[in-house]
Structure formats: C-alpha cells, structure tokens
C-alpha cells in the first residue's frame, strides 16, 4: 500500500478571506496540488472545505490510506 503525505493549510492573505490549500512534499519543497477557488468567510469554513477536498481525493484514489500532516 502506497501512502502520500498531504498537508492541509488554511491561509488568510487578506483579513477575513480564508483559503485552503492541499500541499504535497516534493523533495525538500512542498507543492500545491489543490486549492480553494475563492475565499471563505471563516477559518473553520475553509478548514472544513479543505477536509472535504482531501476526502474526495482519498475516495478517488480508492485506497483510503492517504495520511494527512497538520
């Protein structure tokens, strides 16, 4: 079973505008693999949307074995 480490990041580049980003380790760097299409009004909303995106990614892989790094 192959697993990949994916981090869920919530960023607030502008006050009150929260974005989720899924990042994957690529050597010594992290690279974004998915992100919110637009801002969310709260940190919690962005976190929940990011978790849903991570779950969809896991379901699409069919492995159920992806692990998250917080």
Buried (B, 14 or more C-beta within 10 A) or exposed (E): EEEEEBBBBBBBEEEEBBBBBBBBEEEEEBEEBBBBEEBBEEEEBBBEBBEEBBEEBBEEEEEEEBEEEE
